[in-house]
Amino acid sequence: MAKKKQYKHVKAKTVQEIDVKLAFEPSKTQKYIIYSLLIILPALLAAYYVYHALSVNGYFGFPLDDPWIHLTFAKNLVEFQSFSFFKNEMITSGSTSPVYTFLLAAVYIFYKNEFILSYIIGILFFCFSSYFVYRLSSLEFRKENLYALAVSVLFILDRHMNFISNSGMETTMFIFILIAAAYFYRKRQAVPFAVFLGLTIWGRPDGAAFIAAVIIDYAVLYVLSKKDKSVKLFDKKDIRNIIIASSAFIICYFILNFILSGSILPNTYAAKTTYYTPEYRSRLMFLKLEVWDYFTYGVYTLIIIGFFIAFLKLLYDIFKSKYNPNLLYFAFILILISLYWYKLPYAHRFGRYLMPVIPFFILISVTGYREFLIITAKYFKNKTILQYTGVLLLSAGIIWSVINYKENINTYTEHCKYINDRQVTAAIWLRDNTNENDIVATHDIGAIGFYSNRKIVDVAGLVNPELISKIQDRDYNNYMTGYMKQQGVTYIAFLREWYRIVNQNPLFTTAETMPPEIMEIFKFIPGKTYILPSMTKSCLMEAEKYFGQRNPQAMRSVLQVLVQCRDLSPDCAFTYFLLANAYLALNDKANYENNIKKALEIFPDDKYSLQLAANYSKNERKFEEAKNYYEKYLSFFPDDEKAKSSLQAVLDSLKNK
C-alpha cells in the first residue's frame, strides 16, 4: 500500500515538472535589433503600398475623400490662423480629430505636399504603434517573448494597418494613442498614462470607449485587491493626478468644439449619426456584415479562434474571481462595437471605424492560443507538441497575412484611382471653370474643398451643422434647395447616388466612363435646378438595375417600379425616358412614343431622350423627324462623332427619297 502511494506521488511530480513555457527573454543587443525591425519593417511594408499605387496610377492619391478635410483645416490654420474650412470665413468643428489636424498644420508650415506629409505622419504612427504593440505584449508574456514577437509580426503584416497608414487619416495616430495608454496603464506610470488617456478623446470621440474600458478594468482590479494583495494599483496621489490631468485634456476638447460650433462634440459626430441611422442599415446587418464578416475574413479566420479561446479563459477567471489582463481589451472592443451598433451601425469604408480594435484583437488571440498550447502540452505531457504546434500556427498566420497584404495592395491602388477620377477631377474642373467668388454645394467636401479653392456649402452637415437636423427629412431636397439659394450657391457637385439632379444637363459627369458612383457638376439655377426627393432617387436606382437584363420579364417588372417613381415625382423627365425604354424593349411603340414625348416636353434638352428619339425615328424611317432630333442633339453636344455620322446617314436617306 505504501509503495502504491509513493508511486502516485512520483507520477504527480513528473507531470508537474513538464515545462509548458516557450521561454525566451531577449538580451540587450537582441532588444535593439527587435526595436529597429519594429520601426523599419512597417515603414517599408506601408511605403510599398504608396510605391505600387504610384507606379500603376502615375500619381499620388488617397483611397478616401476625408483626408482632404483634415488638410483643408490644416492649410487654413497655417495661412489664415483660423480653424476654418474656407480661408477664415467658415470657422467650425468639422474635424473628427483636432489633434491630428493640428499636427498636419505643424508639418504643413515646413512642407506643403499634401500627400507626402500625410503618408509620413500615417506611416510614422504605424511604426510607433508597432513598437508599443511589442512593449505591451511583452508585459503579457514576460518570460515568453516569442509570443510578443508573434503579436508584433501579425500586427505589422496586417492588411488594414498597411492600408490605413497611407490613407491620410488619423487612424494610425489614434491606434498609437490607445496602445500607449494601455501600456502605461499596465505599467502603472501615472503621468504618461494620464496624458495618453486624455488624448484618446482628441484622437477620436471613440476614445470614450477606451476610457470606459479602463474604468471597468480598474474597478475590477480594486475589488480583487481586497482579497489578493499581489494586485498592483495606482496610489491615491496617482489616481488624483490621473483624474485631474486627463479631465483637463477632455474638458479642453469639449471647450474647443463648443467655441467652434456650440456643441461639445465635433459636427462630424452629429452628421454621421444623423445620416447613418439604423434605418439606413439595420443593426443586425451591421453585426453580420461589418463585424462578423470583417473579423472572419482571411487571416482573421485563424485569429478569431484564439480570440474565442481567450474569451473562455476570461469567463473562467471571472468565475474564479481571478484578474485577467485581457479584460481591458475585451471591454474596449465590446464597448466600441456596442456604441456603433446602437448609435451608428456603419463602420465606414474598409471598416475604418473598427480598425482601432485590431491590435487588441490580435493580442487577445495570441493569449488564447498560448492557453491552448499549454493545455495541449499538459494533456499529452509533451513540450515538443507545444513547440511544433506553435510554429505551425504562427507560420500559417504569417503566410495568410502576406497573402492578404498583397491582395490589399491592389485594393488600395484601385481606390486611390477611384477617388482621383471622381472627387479630385471634379475639384480641378471647378477650379479651372468657375470664378473665385463662386460657391459650390457638395456632400463630399474633402478634395473639392481643398483643390477648388472655392467656398463650400456642405449639404451633409460636416461643416454646415445647421443642416444636420434636416438631413433625414423626406423633403430635405426642397429644404436643401432653399438653403443653397439663401447661401448664394452657384454650382453643385453631387454623386448621383447621394442626390440626383434631373431636368438639367450636367456641365461635368463621369457617367460615360466611370459608373458606379457618378460624379456630376451642375450650374445651380434657383427655380430650375430640381433635386429629386430621396424616395424617388432610390426608386430610380432600383429601376435602373433591371435594364442590365433587357428580357421581357425584367421589363415588365421595371414598369411597376417606374410607375411608382412617376407617381412620387411626376415632373421627372428621366422617369419618362426610362418608361420609354422599357416599352420599346417590349415593342409597345404607342406607349414608347407617349413617354418619350413627355420626357422631352418636361426637359427638351435632355441628351438621352434626344438620342433615343433620334435613333428610334431613324430606325422607323421617319427621317425628317430623326433629322430634327439629331440636329437639336448636336446643337448641345457637337463633339459626338457617332451622332454626326447618324445625322449624315439620315440626310443621305432624305436626298434619296
Helices and strands as residue ranges (DSSP letters): H 2-16, H 28-57, H 67-80, H 98-108, H 114-140, H 145-157, H 159-164, H 171-187, H 190-203, H 207-225, H 236-261, H 267-275, H 283-285, I 286-292, G 294-296, H 300-319, H 326-343, G 349-357, H 358-380, H 383-419, I 420-424, H 425-433, E 439-442, H 446-452, E 455-458, G 465-470, H 476-487, E 491-495, E 501-502, E 508-509, E 519-523, E 530-531, H 534-546, H 552-568, H 573-585, H 589-602, H 607-619, H 623-636, H 641-655
